[in-house]
Amino acid sequence: MDKLHQPSRRALLTGTALALPVLAMPAIVRAQAKSLNIISHRVHRNVLTGEGGGKGGDIIGDWSKATGTGVNWSTFDVAPLHERLLREASLAETSFDLGFVVNTLAVPRVLTLMEPLDALQKSDPIEDFAGVAPGMVKALNAGGALRGVPFRHATTGLHINDAILAERKIAAAPKTIEEMIEVAKAATFTNAAGVPVSGFAMEGVSYVNMVTLSLAWDAPFISEDLKVLPNEAGMLRTFEVFRDLYAARALPRNFATLKQDEVITQMQTGRAAMCHFAFGRYFAFNDPQKSQFPGKISAVPPPASRSLGDGAIVGTTEFWSFVIPRNSRNKELAWSLVKAMTAKEAVIRAALNGNGPVRASAYDDQRVKDAVPYAAAEAKVLAVARPPLPAFDRAVEAGDALAQAVQAVALGQVTPEQGLADLKRRVEPMVKS
């Protein structure tokens, strides 16, 4: 998964028109709370501060100035973030006031450790809360109460180095997954500098974009009704593709250990021609300060198999939500920040920084259309995208099992058929438990 998920340029959108509303807070809160401690993934910090690029500027900085509150960040990768957040939320008291939870882990045993938000929403409501993705909001209810507020979706796009495709005399972006496989092989070569180029790069340690690939054959890993491998033929084809791409060197040699930041670097340096990644990574791939190909890496909807119909596209989407631990010491202040960061203007500005907006209206804003080249493609994919996994207690463990199975198949340690059978045998008890 994109692990948050992106897009250091200074804000182009400044001035009173973009100022966040000053939020009314009790004077005692202003006086006593000097800082707010946030536990997050680095991407959350990037899109709220503008440090990762984009044109939305320092959104959280405006809130900090308006409220006289310092903001302290503790950033972790996805798994360590959730482990630390849940450990802290289980204590008598925590120093963290605000955190983020991904949808896969938004299960009742996790959500019930978080503060019920209905009373805060009633007394100090978020602007047009009905405009925040209703399906995401619904998933955040537990124990008869709202326990989180959606902030970001990370929806997968196909990122393509158009300069490499042109060098290899490939005329157009692939329109089907079958074409994408052929393009990946054709774009695997050693460039003029003697550097090997892989036609397609993907994290080998994460299941998220493995599912993006399998959905091209309409083959979810685990269905919404918790059936494991509901389309075994499609998943078998996916395993065969991983085997074949690795054998053709179209996947990087270190695929089995490849991590998110390494995929980003490979795209920025031209050592990979294509990758599945959250659309918001467009800014990082084209950052003139970091990329050797600024303006030459495009983002398009991931294509599906021609067997699913002409022009069929697929995608995975995950969403992250603000949560306030029940044992937090600064709940009203934390809510003040949640309210500010999910207001309409803040959602637009975060989108300009590469965030997946949780308000559909943000895609209609002219600034987003002008500044986010992939906005129309992302909106199109979001309409058909699925979560890579449904939420259940052992979802992360199941995802790791898929990643391990793909690694074994790609490296030739087992056949695709063996890998599929082993995966099903391992995961079915996790789902049943």
Beta strands, then each sheet from edge to edge (+ up, - down):
strand 1: 35-40
strand 2: 70-75
strand 3: 98-102
strand 4: 141-142
strand 5: 145-146
strand 6: 149-161
strand 7: 189-190
strand 8: 196-197
strand 9: 274-278
strand 10: 297-300
strand 11: 317-323
sheet 1: 2+ 1+ 3+ 11- 6+ 9-
sheet 2: 2+ 1+ 3+ 11- 6+ 10-
sheet 3: 4+ 5-
sheet 4: 7+ 8-
end
